[in-house]
Amino acid sequence: MSLVDACCNTPSTEAHWHNKGEYQTLGTKIAGEDRRTYRTGPKDSKRGLIAVYDIFGYHPTGIQFFDRVALSHGGFQLSAPDFFKNGGITNEQMGAGVMPWIHENADFKKNHINEIILAAVEDLRKDGCTSFSIFGQCWGALMAVNAASQEGQPFLTAGGPHPSFFSIETLKDVKVPVIILASKDEADMIPVAESVDAKGFAIKSVHKRYDNVHHGWTGGRGDWTIAEQREAGLDAVDQLGAFFAKVAAAN
Protein backbone atom coordinates (compact mmCIF):
# COMPACT_ATOMS: atom_id res chain seq x y z
CA MET A 1 0.00 0.00 0.00
CA SER A 2 1.72 3.16 -1.18
CA LEU A 3 1.21 6.83 -0.45
CA VAL A 4 0.81 9.38 -3.23
CA ASP A 5 4.20 11.13 -3.47
CA ALA A 6 2.56 14.55 -3.45
CA CYS A 7 1.01 13.71 -0.08
CA CYS A 8 4.48 13.64 1.46
CA ASN A 9 5.89 16.80 -0.08
CA THR A 10 2.95 19.22 -0.56
CA PRO A 11 2.51 21.43 2.54
CA SER A 12 -0.70 22.87 3.89
CA THR A 13 -1.82 26.32 2.81
CA GLU A 14 -3.00 29.51 4.49
CA ALA A 15 -6.73 29.90 3.85
CA HIS A 16 -9.80 31.62 5.27
CA TRP A 17 -13.45 30.61 5.52
CA HIS A 18 -16.37 31.57 7.74
CA ASN A 19 -17.69 28.26 9.07
CA LYS A 20 -21.37 27.61 8.38
CA GLY A 21 -21.68 24.83 10.96
CA GLU A 22 -20.68 24.24 14.57
CA TYR A 23 -18.61 21.90 16.68
CA GLN A 24 -20.43 19.41 18.89
CA THR A 25 -19.44 16.61 21.23
CA LEU A 26 -20.16 13.12 19.96
CA GLY A 27 -22.89 11.36 21.90
CA THR A 28 -20.69 8.31 22.52
CA LYS A 29 -17.37 8.39 24.33
CA ILE A 30 -14.44 6.88 22.45
CA ALA A 31 -12.05 4.86 24.62
CA GLY A 32 -13.55 6.66 27.60
CA GLU A 33 -12.99 10.15 26.19
CA ASP A 34 -15.23 12.82 24.70
CA ARG A 35 -14.54 13.56 21.03
CA ARG A 36 -15.88 16.40 18.92
CA THR A 37 -17.30 16.66 15.43
CA TYR A 38 -18.09 19.47 13.01
CA ARG A 39 -21.79 19.48 12.07
CA THR A 40 -23.14 21.38 9.09
CA GLY A 41 -26.04 21.30 6.62
CA PRO A 42 -29.83 21.54 6.96
CA LYS A 43 -30.99 19.95 10.20
CA ASP A 44 -34.21 18.65 8.66
CA SER A 45 -32.45 16.55 6.01
CA LYS A 46 -32.85 12.80 6.35
CA ARG A 47 -29.69 12.14 4.34
CA GLY A 48 -26.56 11.85 6.45
CA LEU A 49 -22.93 12.23 5.39
CA ILE A 50 -19.75 11.43 7.25
CA ALA A 51 -16.73 13.47 6.10
CA VAL A 52 -13.16 12.44 6.93
CA TYR A 53 -10.62 15.23 6.67
CA ASP A 54 -7.03 14.79 5.45
CA ILE A 55 -3.97 14.45 7.69
CA PHE A 56 -3.86 18.20 8.34
CA GLY A 57 -7.11 17.91 10.31
CA TYR A 58 -9.59 20.77 10.30
CA HIS A 59 -8.50 23.37 7.73
CA PRO A 60 -10.46 26.32 6.30
CA THR A 61 -10.47 24.94 2.74
CA GLY A 62 -11.59 21.52 3.96
CA ILE A 63 -14.33 23.04 6.12
CA GLN A 64 -15.48 25.14 3.16
CA PHE A 65 -15.63 21.97 1.08
CA PHE A 66 -17.71 20.19 3.73
CA ASP A 67 -20.07 23.16 4.12
CA ARG A 68 -20.63 23.32 0.37
CA VAL A 69 -21.21 19.56 -0.01
CA ALA A 70 -23.70 19.69 2.87
CA LEU A 71 -25.73 22.36 1.05
CA SER A 72 -25.59 20.74 -2.39
CA HIS A 73 -28.35 18.83 -4.16
CA GLY A 74 -31.09 19.48 -1.64
CA GLY A 75 -28.86 19.30 1.42
CA PHE A 76 -27.38 16.74 3.79
CA GLN A 77 -26.72 16.61 7.50
CA LEU A 78 -22.92 16.29 7.52
CA SER A 79 -20.73 15.25 10.41
CA ALA A 80 -16.94 15.59 10.18
CA PRO A 81 -15.44 14.02 13.32
CA ASP A 82 -12.14 15.08 14.84
CA PHE A 83 -9.98 11.95 14.65
CA PHE A 84 -6.72 13.51 15.85
CA LYS A 85 -6.63 14.26 19.57
CA ASN A 86 -3.44 16.28 19.24
CA GLY A 87 -4.19 18.01 15.95
CA GLY A 88 -3.16 17.16 12.41
CA ILE A 89 0.31 16.82 10.98
CA THR A 90 2.44 19.96 10.72
CA ASN A 91 4.42 21.09 7.69
CA GLU A 92 7.59 20.40 9.66
CA GLN A 93 6.61 16.73 9.93
CA MET A 94 6.12 16.30 6.21
CA GLY A 95 8.40 14.31 3.92
CA ALA A 96 9.85 11.20 5.53
CA GLY A 97 7.81 11.86 8.66
CA VAL A 98 4.40 11.34 7.05
CA MET A 99 4.13 7.56 7.28
CA PRO A 100 5.42 7.35 10.88
CA TRP A 101 2.94 10.08 11.83
CA ILE A 102 0.08 8.18 10.19
CA HIS A 103 1.05 4.93 11.93
CA GLU A 104 1.09 6.72 15.27
CA ASN A 105 -1.94 9.00 14.94
CA ALA A 106 -4.16 7.82 12.09
CA ASP A 107 -4.30 4.03 12.10
CA PHE A 108 -7.80 2.70 11.33
CA LYS A 109 -7.78 0.21 14.22
CA LYS A 110 -5.33 1.58 16.78
CA ASN A 111 -6.75 5.09 16.72
CA HIS A 112 -10.41 4.04 16.87
CA ILE A 113 -11.28 5.52 13.47
CA ASN A 114 -14.25 3.23 12.82
CA GLU A 115 -15.59 3.66 16.35
CA ILE A 116 -15.56 7.44 15.88
CA ILE A 117 -17.27 7.13 12.50
CA LEU A 118 -20.02 4.89 13.89
CA ALA A 119 -20.56 7.25 16.83
CA ALA A 120 -21.06 10.10 14.35
CA VAL A 121 -23.50 7.95 12.34
CA GLU A 122 -25.51 7.21 15.47
CA ASP A 123 -25.79 10.92 16.27
CA LEU A 124 -27.03 11.60 12.73
CA ARG A 125 -29.54 8.77 13.09
CA LYS A 126 -30.84 10.26 16.33
CA ASP A 127 -31.21 13.57 14.49
CA GLY A 128 -33.49 12.04 11.88
CA CYS A 129 -31.18 10.72 9.16
CA THR A 130 -32.26 7.48 7.52
CA SER A 131 -29.51 7.02 4.90
CA PHE A 132 -25.76 7.48 5.12
CA SER A 133 -22.77 7.90 2.82
CA ILE A 134 -19.14 8.57 3.69
CA PHE A 135 -16.32 10.38 1.93
CA GLY A 136 -12.86 11.62 2.75
CA GLN A 137 -9.88 13.51 1.41
CA CYS A 138 -6.46 11.94 0.82
CA TRP A 139 -5.89 9.58 3.81
CA GLY A 140 -9.51 10.25 4.73
CA ALA A 141 -10.76 8.65 1.52
CA LEU A 142 -9.04 5.41 2.53
CA MET A 143 -10.66 5.62 5.96
CA ALA A 144 -14.01 6.09 4.23
CA VAL A 145 -13.66 2.95 2.11
CA ASN A 146 -12.25 1.03 5.09
CA ALA A 147 -15.38 1.92 7.05
CA ALA A 148 -17.54 0.85 4.10
CA SER A 149 -15.67 -2.47 3.93
CA GLN A 150 -16.71 -3.64 7.39
CA GLU A 151 -19.39 -6.26 7.97
CA GLY A 152 -22.70 -4.61 8.84
CA GLN A 153 -21.47 -1.17 7.76
CA PRO A 154 -24.26 1.45 7.39
CA PHE A 155 -23.18 3.27 4.23
CA LEU A 156 -24.69 3.42 0.75
CA THR A 157 -21.52 4.73 -0.92
CA ALA A 158 -17.96 5.82 -0.12
CA GLY A 159 -14.95 7.52 -1.67
CA GLY A 160 -13.76 11.09 -2.12
CA PRO A 161 -11.37 13.49 -3.82
CA HIS A 162 -7.61 13.01 -4.32
CA PRO A 163 -7.43 9.66 -2.50
CA SER A 164 -4.24 8.15 -1.12
CA PHE A 165 -3.60 4.41 -0.87
CA PHE A 166 -6.38 3.56 -3.35
CA SER A 167 -5.81 0.38 -5.33
CA ILE A 168 -7.72 -2.68 -6.46
CA GLU A 169 -6.31 -4.44 -3.39
CA THR A 170 -7.27 -1.80 -0.81
CA LEU A 171 -10.83 -1.58 -2.19
CA LYS A 172 -11.35 -5.32 -2.67
CA ASP A 173 -13.70 -5.62 0.32
CA VAL A 174 -15.71 -2.43 -0.12
CA LYS A 175 -19.42 -3.20 0.05
CA VAL A 176 -20.83 -0.21 -1.82
CA PRO A 177 -20.23 1.74 -5.05
CA VAL A 178 -17.54 4.41 -4.80
CA ILE A 179 -16.80 7.89 -6.09
CA ILE A 180 -13.19 8.67 -7.00
CA LEU A 181 -12.24 12.25 -7.90
CA ALA A 182 -8.55 12.07 -8.75
CA SER A 183 -6.08 14.91 -9.17
CA LYS A 184 -3.16 15.01 -11.59
CA ASP A 185 -0.93 13.42 -8.95
CA GLU A 186 -2.82 10.14 -8.46
CA ALA A 187 -2.28 7.02 -10.54
CA ASP A 188 -4.93 5.95 -13.03
CA MET A 189 -7.99 5.20 -10.90
CA ILE A 190 -10.19 3.82 -13.69
CA PRO A 191 -9.14 0.18 -13.03
CA VAL A 192 -9.94 0.68 -9.35
CA ALA A 193 -13.45 1.98 -10.10
CA GLU A 194 -13.98 -0.87 -12.58
CA SER A 195 -12.94 -3.43 -9.97
CA VAL A 196 -15.62 -2.10 -7.63
CA ASP A 197 -18.25 -2.10 -10.39
CA ALA A 198 -17.41 -5.75 -11.09
CA LYS A 199 -19.12 -6.53 -7.78
CA GLY A 200 -22.43 -5.84 -9.54
CA PHE A 201 -23.87 -2.97 -7.50
CA ALA A 202 -27.12 -1.53 -8.87
CA ILE A 203 -25.53 1.92 -9.21
CA LYS A 204 -22.20 2.30 -10.94
CA SER A 205 -19.25 3.99 -9.32
CA VAL A 206 -18.18 7.48 -10.41
CA HIS A 207 -14.70 8.38 -11.57
CA LYS A 208 -13.49 11.78 -12.68
CA ARG A 209 -9.95 13.07 -13.09
CA TYR A 210 -8.87 16.70 -12.65
CA ASP A 211 -5.58 17.04 -14.49
CA ASN A 212 -5.23 20.77 -13.77
CA VAL A 213 -5.07 20.58 -9.96
CA HIS A 214 -2.74 18.96 -7.44
CA HIS A 215 -3.29 16.38 -4.74
CA GLY A 216 -5.10 17.87 -1.76
CA TRP A 217 -6.81 20.76 -3.51
CA THR A 218 -10.14 20.32 -1.67
CA GLY A 219 -8.49 20.09 1.75
CA GLY A 220 -5.47 21.25 3.68
CA ARG A 221 -3.38 21.79 0.57
CA GLY A 222 -6.04 23.80 -1.25
CA ASP A 223 -6.06 27.52 -2.03
CA TRP A 224 -9.39 28.49 -3.56
CA THR A 225 -8.26 32.04 -4.24
CA ILE A 226 -6.64 30.36 -7.27
CA ALA A 227 -9.34 30.18 -9.92
CA GLU A 228 -8.60 26.71 -11.29
CA GLN A 229 -8.59 25.18 -7.81
CA ARG A 230 -11.88 26.87 -6.92
CA GLU A 231 -13.49 25.81 -10.20
CA ALA A 232 -12.36 22.20 -9.79
CA GLY A 233 -13.38 22.27 -6.13
CA LEU A 234 -16.90 23.46 -6.88
CA ASP A 235 -17.21 20.78 -9.55
CA ALA A 236 -16.09 18.17 -7.01
CA VAL A 237 -18.77 19.44 -4.62
CA ASP A 238 -21.36 18.95 -7.36
CA GLN A 239 -20.07 15.49 -8.27
CA LEU A 240 -20.22 14.29 -4.67
CA GLY A 241 -23.62 15.81 -3.92
CA ALA A 242 -25.14 14.42 -7.09
CA PHE A 243 -23.82 10.92 -6.44
CA PHE A 244 -24.88 10.84 -2.80
CA ALA A 245 -28.35 12.15 -3.69
CA LYS A 246 -28.73 9.61 -6.49
CA VAL A 247 -27.78 6.67 -4.30
CA ALA A 248 -29.98 7.84 -1.42
CA ALA A 249 -32.97 8.19 -3.76
CA ALA A 250 -32.48 4.66 -5.03
CA ASN A 251 -32.56 3.09 -1.56
N, C-alpha and C positions, 0 to 999 in steps of 0.2 A: 504494500500500500504506500504510494508515494504522494508527496506534497507538491502542489504546483510551485514551481521555482519562484514565481512572482510573489507568492505568499510569504516567502522568507525574506525578500529584499525590497518590498514596497512598503514604506512607512505609512503611518496614519496621517491624516490631514487636519488642518485647522478648518472648522466649519461652524455655521451658526444655524439654528432653527428654533422656533418657538413651539415647544411641545403642545400637541393638541390633547394628549391624554394625561394620565396621572399614575403615580406609583402606589401600589397597594401591597399588603402583606398576603402571601399565599395562605389559604385556609388550612393547609396541612403543614406541620413541621417536617423538615427534612433532616434526618439524623439528629433529631432533638432540637433543631435550630429553626428560627423564623427565617424565611427567605422572601424577597420581594419580587414583584413583577411590574412591568409597565403595561397598563391597560388603556386601550384606545378604540375608537369606533362607536357606532350607534348602539346604545345599551338595549334597544328593543330588537336587535337582530337575533335570529335563531341560528345563524351560521357562525361557528367559532373557528378562529385561526390561532395556532401557536407559531410564534416567530422566534427563531434562534439566531441571535446576533453572531458576528464573527469574533475572532480572538481578541479584538480591541475592546469588547464589551459595548456598553452603551456609548454611542457616538452620535453627534447631531445629524449627520447624513443618514445613518442607519435608522434613527428615530423618525426622521422625515419620511424615509421609505416606508416604515411600518405605518405611520399615520396615513399616508396616501393609499397604501393597499387597503387599510381598514375602511376607507371611505369610498373605495372603488366598487363599481358594479352592484350598487344597491346596499353596500355596507356589510361589514363583518365586525363581530366583537373579537378583538385581537388581544392576545396576552403574550408578552415577550418577557419571559422570566430572566432573572439575574442569576446566571450559573456560576459566576466567579466571585467568591466571597471576598477576595482581596483585590478586585479590579482586574481589567484585562491586561494583556501584554503591553509593555512599553516599547517605544522605538529603540531604546537602548538594548532590549533583549532580542531584537530581531536577528536575522542571519542564522548562524549555527545554534542560537539559543531557542529557536521556535519549537522544534520537536521536543526537547527536554521540558520546555514550559507546558506544552500540550499534555505530555505524559503526567506531569505533576498536577496540573490544574484543570484539565479539560478531557479527562478520560471518561468514556461513556458509563462504565461501571463504577470505577473507583470514586468518581466525583458526583455520583447520584444523578446523572443527567436525566435518565428516564423517569426516576422518581419525581424530579422537579417538573418535568413535562406533564406527567399524569396528574400531579397536584394542580397544575394550571388548567388542565382539561376539566377536572372536577369542579373547579371554581366557575368556569364557563358554563358547565352543565347546570350548576345551581342558579346561574343567572339567566337561564332560559335557552341556552344553545342546545340544538338537537343534532347537529352535524359538525364534523371537525376535520380540518386539514392542517398540515404542518409544513413550514418551509424554513429555510435558513440560508445564511450567507457564508460562503467559504467553508470553514470547519463546521459551521452551523448547518449547512446543507447535508453533510454527512450525518450529523446528529439527528436531523429530521428523518432521513431514510433509515437510520438505525432504529429509531423509535417506531417507524412504520414497518419494521421487519420482525417485531416481536409478536409472539403468539397472543391473540386476544387484543391486539392494538386497536385503538378507536378511530383511526384516521381513514378518510376517503382518498386522500392523495398526499404526496410529499414531494420535496425537491427544493429548488431555489436557484438564485443567480450565482454566477461565478463559483461553482462548487470545487472544493478540494477533496482529494482522495476518491473521486468517483471513478468506478470501473465496472466492468461486467461482474467481476468477483465481489466487489463491495456491495453491489445492489442485487446479488443473486437471491436473497431471501425477502426482498421487499414485497409487501402484500397488496400494494395498490399501484395505480398508474402514477407516473412522475412527471414533473416539469423541470426541464434543464435549460437554463438561460446562461449560456457560456460567453465568456469574454474572449478576446484575442489570445489570451495567455493559456487557456485550457487546451488539452488535447481534443481530438475529434470525439464529440460526445454522441454522435449519431448511433454508433454500434451499441452504446450503453442503453440509449432509449429503445432501440430495437430489441435488445435482450429482455427488457421489461415488458414490452408489448407482446413478446412471444409467449408470455404467461396467459394471454387470452382475456385480458380485462375488457369489459364492455366499452370503456372509453379509452381511447389511445392516449399515450403519453404525448407531451409537447416538448419539442426541442427548437430552440432558436439561438443563433450565434450572433454576437455583436463584435465584429472585427475592428471597430473603431474605438473601443474602450478597453481599459486594462482590468486585470483581476482586482476585485474589491470595490468597483465603482459605485455600488449601491450601499456600501457600508463604510467602515472606518477609513478606507483608502479613497473615498469619493470626494470630489469637489464639484458641486453642482452649480457653481458660478461659471464653470466651463460649459459652454453650450452643448457640445457633443455628449458630455457625460449626463447633463440634465435631460436631454432629449432621449438618450438611451435608457436612462433611469425611469422616466415617465412611461416609456413603452414597456419596460419590464413590469412596472406597476399594473399596467393594463393587461399584460399577458397573464400575470398571476391571478388578478381579480377575475378575469374572464374564465380561466380554467377552474378556479375554486367554485365559482358560481355555477358553471356548467355541471361539474361533478355533484355538487350539492343538490341541484335540481333533478338530477337523474336518480337520486337515492331517496 
